Amino acid sequence: MKIVAEYLPTDHRHQLGVMDIALLLKAVEGFGVKTIPILEELGLVHLDWQSEKTQLTYADKLMLFRHVSQQFHDVGLGLLIGERANLSHFGLLGYAILSSRTLEEAIKTGFKYLNLNGPVFAVKVTIDDDIASIVLENTLEIGELLPFCSEYFFSALVSMFEELTGERLAITRLCLPYRTPAYSSKYCERFDCVVEFEAPSLSLSFCSSLLSLPLKTYNADMLSNCLQSCDSVMVALQSPYLLTNQIKTILYQSAGVFPSIEALAMQFGCSSRTLRRKLGQDGTSYQKLLGEVRSDVAKEFLLRTELTIEEIAFRLGYSDTANFRRGFKRWTGITPQRFRGSQ
């Protein structure tokens, strides 16, 4: 078996891209659901969903997916959203893929910069004899959202294949590890292939000869420009050397016993005044970064544990639970109880 391309999501505290969210919101609006009230309730209304530089935590992305999917029962929401996908929805990454020479090169380009889109799966493309497979792994354990996220990913993939090649993707087999949903006939309509539910893997297979298909939209100059832009955005978003990223890493590792700005300044070999000035130049502050980390960790505890609000407050360094409740509402726009209840 040959691995053609592979993407591994970072750990669940890392920021994920939001291009898939932009498509989700646009599609849901098209279904007649107003998204502003949803975003306001989740404390996400301030974000620019069209920017490649906008990022969302794993917990926030799953929270939004869960909230939206609960508005639609047994309709195959992920299938419907993916059906509306086109490469222009994915910004620079979409144009880079569109400008590639062959389907295989388009896949390799897409995987290299896939974090700009922000999938919650680990993904790899393999070739075994004459069969190519796109294999997903639920490494971040997304629970009951697995059907929705799988539908969305594979349905969007089918749409983008057709956009790239002008042909419908001839799928030989689709394997899904979850139970057969009530709307399983929609899978057959969307993918036009054998669909195996409760399978041991999560994968979509097709004839490997399709990987060598030339793309009519190939444009060497545009590809070069898009790749340079993607590189710049990735560096800006992921560099461990950025001061804000370094500080947030330290704060994550110190959850519950957060260092003061004076202690941080000592680690960076400068005065607290200098550190404040540098953070100000980056458009942030120690208190803002601390609030972001506390918010992320609090959401994680609320989402993934049965700790009480009082226990979570204590673990985040609060001696007064009321202060934690006020802080959480300031960060997210809702109370901890409401956040947990909406899940």
C-alpha positions, 0 to 999 in steps of 0.5 A: 500500500502506498500513501499518496498524501496525509494530514494529521490534525493538531491536538484539540487545543490548537486553533483550526481554520474556519473555511468549512464554517463559512460554507456551513453558515452560508448553506444553513442561511439558504435553508432558511435558518438565521445564523446570527442568533446562533453565533450570538448565543455561542459567543462567536458573532464577532469572527470574520468567517471569510478570512483565512487567518480566522481560527477557532478552537476544536471545542468551539468548532464542535459546539457550532457543528452540534448546535447547527446539526440539532436544528435539522433531524434525519435530513442528512445535513452534512450531505446537503451542505457538502453538495453546495461546496465549491473551491471558491468557498475555501479561499486561497487553498481552493484556488491553489487546488483549482490551479494544480496540474493533475488530480493527484497534485491537487490532492497533495496541495490540499493536504499540505495546507489542509489546516487552513480549512480545519477538518477534525479528522486525520486524513490520508490517501492510499493506493492499493493495487488499482484502488485509491482510498481516502481514509479518515480517522476519528483521532479527536473523538468527535462522538455523536457528530461523526455522521455529520462530519463524515457526510460533510467531508465526503459530500464536499469531496464529491462536489469538488472532484466534479468541479475539478474534472467535469466528471462525477466521481465514480466511487467503488465503495463507501465505508462508515463505522456508524449505524445506518441512519433513517435517511440512508437512501440519501447516501445512495443518491449522493454517492451512487455506490455501495455504502457499508454502514457499521464498517471497520473503517471510515473511507471512500474508494475509487479507481486509482487511475483517476489520480492522473486526470489532468485538470483543465483549470491548471494555471502555473502562475496562479498556482505559484502565487497561491502557494506563496500566499498559503505558505505565508498564512500558515507561517503566521498562524502556526509559528511556535516562535510567535510571542503570543503562541509561546505565552499561550503554550505556557499558560495551557501547560500551567492551567490552574496555577497560571504564572503572573506577567512578571513571572512570564517576563522573567522567562523571556528575559525582559521586564513586565513593562517590555512584555506588555509593550510587545503584546500591545504591538501584537494587538493583545495583552496578558489578560486577554491571552489568559482569558482565551486560555481559561475559556478554552480549558473551561469549554474543554472541561464542560464538554468532555468531563462531568466536573461540577462548575465549582470544581472547574472554577477551582482548577482554573485558579478561581477561589470564587465560583461567581467570578468564574461564572462572570468571566465565562459569560464575558468570554462566550456570552453565555453561562457555563450551565447553558454552555453545558446544557446546549451540548 
